[in-house]
């Protein structure tokens, strides 16, 4: 079985991809370095909203069952900073080890930044 990429390495690669695409990205909340869940908030400053992407568990057809190819799904859109703070507080009560990565000014399709789950 192939080793799984740690959350810390995945987040670092995600930030490099965002920056290479002209966006600004940063870790707003640092989680467990090995296996913390990753939440991505794509901000749209024009509307003041955040699209929240959360990792989906690997399916039975994942190669080697490792989930090495992390996939995300749009879980919700939040309106404003207060809504984002409430979401983070709620998520932290459920899972204190999660990462929050905020990415601003991403201009391309989301698929250029993260792999999306099918269906």
Secondary structure, DSSP 8 states (H G I E B T S, - for coil): ------HHHHHHHHHHHHHHTT-EEEEEE---TTT--EEEEEEETTTTEEEEEEEE---TTSGGGT--S-EEEEEEEEESHHHHHHHHHHHHHH-TT-EEEEEE---S-GGGTS-B---
